[in-house]
Each structure stands twice: as structure tokens, then as C-alpha cells.
């Protein structure tokens, strides 16, 4: 299962800024750009980028 992160902001701009900072700091990529369809505020999501040289642990695929 992939690791996912979420940010919530009062405005689209605030949410986008937080998403950009999160992606830079955690080596993640946007998975859902800021959206206000979820109710109060804006929501955005990111997912972790797995290392290119990652070797699966035994029993994990």
C-alpha cells in the first residue's frame, strides 16, 4: 500500500502552497490537486515516491 499525505487549507492558494512544500520536503508527488468539493476548506493529496532502487523485502511485492 502506498503512503499518502493530505493537506487542508482555507483557500486554494494556501492549500496549493502547502501541497508544494510537502512534496518538496517529503519527496512526494501530487495525487489530488486542491479541491473544494469535500465541504469546508480545500483539500489536496500527495503520495510518496518510492526509491528507484527499492528492493522489495521478502514476502512483499
N, CA, C and O atoms as a Tinker XYZ file with bonds, in Angstrom:
   244  protein
     1  N      0.839000   -1.173000    0.000000    73     2
     2  CA     0.000000    0.000000    0.000000    64     1     3
     3  C      0.889000    1.243000    0.000000    63     2     4     5
     4  O      1.864000    1.308000    0.748000    81     3
     5  N      0.562000    2.212000   -0.822000    73     3     6
     6  CA     1.344000    3.432000   -0.934000    64     5     7
     7  C      1.057000    4.373000    0.230000    63     6     8     9
     8  O     -0.055000    4.406000    0.758000    81     7
     9  N      2.068000    5.133000    0.619000    73     7    10
    10  CA     1.905000    6.147000    1.647000    64     9    11
    11  C      1.273000    7.372000    1.007000    63    10    12    13
    12  O      1.671000    7.786000   -0.082000    81    11
    13  N      0.288000    7.951000    1.684000    73    11    14
    14  CA    -0.397000    9.144000    1.180000    64    13    15
    15  C     -0.393000   10.220000    2.245000    63    14    16    17
    16  O     -0.434000    9.928000    3.440000    81    15
    17  N     -0.342000   11.470000    1.801000    73    15    18
    18  CA    -0.379000   12.624000    2.686000    64    17    19
    19  C     -1.526000   13.521000    2.251000    63    18    20    21
    20  O     -1.922000   13.507000    1.086000    81    19
    21  N     -2.056000   14.294000    3.178000    73    19    22
    22  CA    -3.118000   15.237000    2.842000    64    21    23
    23  C     -2.859000   16.585000    3.470000    63    22    24    25
    24  O     -2.261000   16.676000    4.542000    81    23
    25  N     -3.311000   17.639000    2.803000    73    23    26
    26  CA    -3.249000   18.988000    3.343000    64    25    27
    27  C     -4.618000   19.630000    3.191000    63    26    28    29
    28  O     -5.343000   19.367000    2.232000    81    27
    29  N     -4.957000   20.473000    4.149000    73    27    30
    30  CA    -6.221000   21.194000    4.127000    64    29    31
    31  C     -5.908000   22.672000    4.317000    63    30    32    33
    32  O     -5.108000   23.039000    5.177000    81    31
    33  N     -6.544000   23.518000    3.510000    73    31    34
    34  CA    -6.348000   24.956000    3.624000    64    33    35
    35  C     -7.653000   25.710000    3.496000    63    34    36    37
    36  O     -8.647000   25.189000    2.989000    81    35
    37  N     -7.634000   26.959000    3.969000    73    35    38
    38  CA    -8.832000   27.793000    3.877000    64    37    39
    39  C     -9.066000   28.292000    2.459000    63    38    40    41
    40  O    -10.207000   28.533000    2.064000    81    39
    41  N     -7.978000   28.448000    1.682000    73    39    42
    42  CA    -8.097000   28.922000    0.298000    64    41    43
    43  C     -7.368000   27.962000   -0.625000    63    42    44    45
    44  O     -6.546000   27.163000   -0.177000    81    43
    45  N     -7.669000   28.041000   -1.911000    73    43    46
    46  CA    -6.987000   27.197000   -2.891000    64    45    47
    47  C     -5.491000   27.500000   -2.890000    63    46    48    49
    48  O     -4.669000   26.585000   -2.937000    81    47
    49  N     -5.142000   28.778000   -2.838000    73    47    50
    50  CA    -3.739000   29.174000   -2.875000    64    49    51
    51  C     -2.973000   28.639000   -1.662000    63    50    52    53
    52  O     -1.852000   28.150000   -1.800000    81    51
    53  N     -3.575000   28.733000   -0.481000    73    51    54
    54  CA    -2.951000   28.224000    0.736000    64    53    55
    55  C     -2.741000   26.714000    0.648000    63    54    56    57
    56  O     -1.691000   26.198000    1.032000    81    55
    57  N     -3.737000   26.025000    0.146000    73    55    58
    58  CA    -3.663000   24.571000    0.007000    64    57    59
    59  C     -2.589000   24.177000   -1.006000    63    58    60    61
    60  O     -1.831000   23.237000   -0.767000    81    59
    61  N     -2.517000   24.887000   -2.134000    73    59    62
    62  CA    -1.524000   24.585000   -3.161000    64    61    63
    63  C     -0.115000   24.846000   -2.643000    63    62    64    65
    64  O      0.804000   24.075000   -2.924000    81    63
    65  N      0.059000   25.922000   -1.893000    73    63    66
    66  CA     1.368000   26.227000   -1.319000    64    65    67
    67  C      1.806000   25.129000   -0.360000    63    66    68    69
    68  O      2.960000   24.702000   -0.388000    81    67
    69  N      0.894000   24.672000    0.486000    73    67    70
    70  CA     1.203000   23.604000    1.428000    64    69    71
    71  C      1.505000   22.295000    0.695000    63    70    72    73
    72  O      2.413000   21.561000    1.085000    81    71
    73  N      0.754000   22.004000   -0.355000    73    71    74
    74  CA     0.996000   20.787000   -1.137000    64    73    75
    75  C      2.380000   20.827000   -1.783000    63    74    76    77
    76  O      3.109000   19.835000   -1.761000    81    75
    77  N      2.736000   21.967000   -2.353000    73    75    78
    78  CA     4.046000   22.115000   -2.989000    64    77    79
    79  C      5.165000   21.920000   -1.975000    63    78    80    81
    80  O      6.136000   21.212000   -2.245000    81    79
    81  N      5.033000   22.545000   -0.816000    73    79    82
    82  CA     6.055000   22.419000    0.231000    64    81    83
    83  C      6.159000   20.984000    0.723000    63    82    84    85
    84  O      7.263000   20.472000    0.911000    81    83
    85  N      5.025000   20.331000    0.934000    73    83    86
    86  CA     5.014000   18.945000    1.386000    64    85    87
    87  C      5.738000   18.052000    0.385000    63    86    88    89
    88  O      6.567000   17.227000    0.770000    81    87
    89  N      5.426000   18.217000   -0.899000    73    87    90
    90  CA     6.046000   17.383000   -1.929000    64    89    91
    91  C      7.561000   17.591000   -1.979000    63    90    92    93
    92  O      8.314000   16.632000   -2.146000    81    91
    93  N      8.004000   18.830000   -1.835000    73    91    94
    94  CA     9.439000   19.111000   -1.854000    64    93    95
    95  C     10.146000   18.507000   -0.649000    63    94    96    97
    96  O     11.222000   17.925000   -0.784000    81    95
    97  N      9.552000   18.644000    0.510000    73    95    98
    98  CA    10.198000   18.163000    1.746000    64    97    99
    99  C     10.188000   16.647000    1.895000    63    98   100   101
   100  O     11.122000   16.066000    2.448000    81    99
   101  N      9.133000   16.010000    1.404000    73    99   102
   102  CA     8.980000   14.570000    1.635000    64   101   103
   103  C      9.196000   13.717000    0.387000    63   102   104   105
   104  O      8.905000   12.521000    0.392000    81   103
   105  N      9.706000   14.331000   -0.680000    73   103   106
   106  CA     9.912000   13.605000   -1.925000    64   105   107
   107  C      8.627000   12.882000   -2.339000    63   106   108   109
   108  O      8.601000   11.668000   -2.543000    81   107
   109  N      7.572000   13.678000   -2.450000    73   107   110
   110  CA     6.264000   13.141000   -2.827000    64   109   111
   111  C      5.808000   13.815000   -4.114000    63   110   112   113
   112  O      6.448000   14.750000   -4.595000    81   111
   113  N      4.707000   13.339000   -4.662000    73   111   114
   114  CA     4.144000   13.965000   -5.851000    64   113   115
   115  C      2.654000   14.156000   -5.647000    63   114   116   117
   116  O      2.015000   13.354000   -4.966000    81   115
   117  N      2.084000   15.217000   -6.234000    73   115   118
   118  CA     0.651000   15.456000   -6.076000    64   117   119
   119  C     -0.179000   14.276000   -6.591000    63   118   120   121
   120  O      0.114000   13.701000   -7.640000    81   119
   121  N     -1.201000   13.937000   -5.842000    73   119   122
   122  CA    -2.129000   12.886000   -6.262000    64   121   123
   123  C     -3.520000   13.471000   -6.492000    63   122   124   125
   124  O     -4.303000   12.931000   -7.274000    81   123
   125  N     -3.826000   14.574000   -5.809000    73   123   126
   126  CA    -5.099000   15.274000   -5.967000    64   125   127
   127  C     -4.811000   16.752000   -5.763000    63   126   128   129
   128  O     -4.438000   17.171000   -4.668000    81   127
   129  N     -4.982000   17.537000   -6.811000    73   127   130
   130  CA    -4.782000   18.975000   -6.695000    64   129   131
   131  C     -5.887000   19.574000   -5.828000    63   130   132   133
   132  O     -6.930000   18.945000   -5.650000    81   131
   133  N     -5.681000   20.781000   -5.282000    73   131   134
   134  CA    -6.673000   21.359000   -4.375000    64   133   135
   135  C     -8.092000   21.326000   -4.938000    63   134   136   137
   136  O     -8.341000   21.702000   -6.084000    81   135
   137  N     -9.004000   20.869000   -4.100000    73   135   138
   138  CA   -10.406000   20.734000   -4.476000    64   137   139
   139  C    -11.268000   21.210000   -3.307000    63   138   140   141
   140  O    -10.941000   20.959000   -2.148000    81   139
   141  N    -12.359000   21.890000   -3.612000    73   139   142
   142  CA   -13.274000   22.330000   -2.560000    64   141   143
   143  C    -14.575000   21.534000   -2.562000    63   142   144   145
   144  O    -15.561000   21.966000   -1.965000    81   143
   145  N    -14.591000   20.414000   -3.204000    73   143   146
   146  CA   -15.813000   19.612000   -3.313000    64   145   147
   147  C    -16.100000   18.773000   -2.066000    63   146   148   149
   148  O    -17.120000   18.086000   -2.002000    81   147
   149  N    -15.209000   18.826000   -1.082000    73   147   150
   150  CA   -15.372000   17.983000    0.103000    64   149   151
   151  C    -16.009000   18.720000    1.284000    63   150   152   153
   152  O    -16.072000   18.171000    2.384000    81   151
   153  N    -16.479000   19.948000    1.076000    73   151   154
   154  CA   -17.105000   20.679000    2.179000    64   153   155
   155  C    -16.296000   21.904000    2.553000    63   154   156   157
   156  O    -15.897000   22.680000    1.685000    81   155
   157  N    -16.053000   22.078000    3.834000    73   155   158
   158  CA   -15.333000   23.248000    4.326000    64   157   159
   159  C    -13.864000   23.219000    3.927000    63   158   160   161
   160  O    -13.181000   22.220000    4.149000    81   159
   161  N    -13.378000   24.296000    3.345000    73   159   162
   162  CA   -11.964000   24.418000    3.003000    64   161   163
   163  C    -11.594000   23.667000    1.743000    63   162   164   165
   164  O    -12.445000   23.146000    1.022000    81   163
   165  N    -10.304000   23.631000    1.505000    73   163   166
   166  CA    -9.728000   22.990000    0.319000    64   165   167
   167  C     -8.884000   21.801000    0.757000    63   166   168   169
   168  O     -8.210000   21.861000    1.785000    81   167
   169  N     -8.918000   20.737000   -0.008000    73   167   170
   170  CA    -8.188000   19.515000    0.289000    64   169   171
   171  C     -7.307000   19.148000   -0.898000    63   170   172   173
   172  O     -7.733000   19.227000   -2.050000    81   171
   173  N     -6.062000   18.743000   -0.598000    73   171   174
   174  CA    -5.154000   18.231000   -1.627000    64   173   175
   175  C     -4.451000   17.007000   -1.053000    63   174   176   177
   176  O     -4.316000   16.865000    0.162000    81   175
   177  N     -4.010000   16.136000   -1.935000    73   175   178
   178  CA    -3.320000   14.913000   -1.500000    64   177   179
   179  C     -2.047000   14.720000   -2.297000    63   178   180   181
   180  O     -1.912000   15.186000   -3.428000    81   179
   181  N     -1.114000   14.014000   -1.667000    73   179   182
   182  CA     0.149000   13.659000   -2.312000    64   181   183
   183  C      0.450000   12.215000   -1.960000    63   182   184   185
   184  O     -0.082000   11.666000   -0.995000    81   183
   185  N      1.323000   11.607000   -2.771000    73   183   186
   186  CA     1.745000   10.234000   -2.463000    64   185   187
   187  C      3.257000   10.175000   -2.503000    63   186   188   189
   188  O      3.905000   10.887000   -3.270000    81   187
   189  N      3.803000    9.319000   -1.667000    73   187   190
   190  CA     5.249000    9.154000   -1.592000    64   189   191
   191  C      5.772000    8.550000   -2.889000    63   190   192   193
   192  O      5.121000    7.697000   -3.493000    81   191
   193  N      6.935000    8.993000   -3.307000    73   191   194
   194  CA     7.587000    8.425000   -4.483000    64   193   195
   195  C      8.560000    7.361000   -3.981000    63   194   196   197
   196  O      9.501000    7.682000   -3.255000    81   195
   197  N      8.349000    6.108000   -4.354000    73   195   198
   198  CA     9.267000    5.062000   -3.887000    64   197   199
   199  C     10.638000    5.233000   -4.525000    63   198   200   201
   200  O     10.738000    5.649000   -5.680000    81   199
   201  N     11.696000    4.916000   -3.783000    73   199   202
   202  CA    13.043000    4.997000   -4.357000    64   201   203
   203  C     13.163000    4.104000   -5.588000    63   202   204   205
   204  O     12.595000    3.013000   -5.623000    81   203
   205  N     13.893000    4.560000   -6.583000    73   203   206
   206  CA    14.052000    3.799000   -7.826000    64   205   207
   207  C     14.779000    2.480000   -7.589000    63   206   208   209
   208  O     14.526000    1.492000   -8.278000    81   207
   209  N     15.674000    2.471000   -6.622000    73   207   210
   210  CA    16.465000    1.261000   -6.384000    64   209   211
   211  C     15.893000    0.435000   -5.239000    63   210   212   213
   212  O     16.600000   -0.389000   -4.659000    81   211
   213  N     14.622000    0.647000   -4.906000    73   211   214
   214  CA    13.990000   -0.093000   -3.816000    64   213   215
   215  C     13.881000   -1.569000   -4.165000    63   214   216   217
   216  O     13.383000   -1.935000   -5.229000    81   215
   217  N     14.344000   -2.391000   -3.272000    73   215   218
   218  CA    14.218000   -3.834000   -3.412000    64   217   219
   219  C     13.187000   -4.301000   -2.417000    63   218   220   221
   220  O     13.300000   -4.010000   -1.226000    81   219
   221  N     12.192000   -5.015000   -2.877000    73   219   222
   222  CA    11.125000   -5.489000   -2.000000    64   221   223
   223  C     11.689000   -6.414000   -0.939000    63   222   224   225
   224  O     12.552000   -7.248000   -1.211000    81   223
   225  N     11.188000   -6.249000    0.269000    73   223   226
   226  CA    11.549000   -7.147000    1.351000    64   225   227
   227  C     10.939000   -8.526000    1.079000    63   226   228   229
   228  O      9.935000   -8.628000    0.375000    81   227
   229  N     11.527000   -9.568000    1.622000    73   227   230
   230  CA    10.940000  -10.895000    1.424000    64   229   231
   231  C      9.469000  -10.914000    1.831000    63   230   232   233
   232  O      9.120000  -10.437000    2.911000    81   231
   233  N      8.626000  -11.447000    0.996000    73   231   234
   234  CA     7.201000  -11.528000    1.267000    64   233   235
   235  C      6.420000  -10.311000    0.831000    63   234   236   237
   236  O      5.196000  -10.294000    0.954000    81   235
   237  N      7.109000   -9.269000    0.314000    73   235   238
   238  CA     6.427000   -8.070000   -0.177000    64   237   239
   239  C      6.657000   -7.944000   -1.665000    63   238   240   241
   240  O      7.765000   -8.192000   -2.142000    81   239
   241  N      5.652000   -7.572000   -2.392000    73   239   242
   242  CA     5.759000   -7.403000   -3.839000    64   241   243
   243  C      5.338000   -6.028000   -4.203000    63   242   244
   244  O      5.351000   -5.669000   -5.381000    81   243
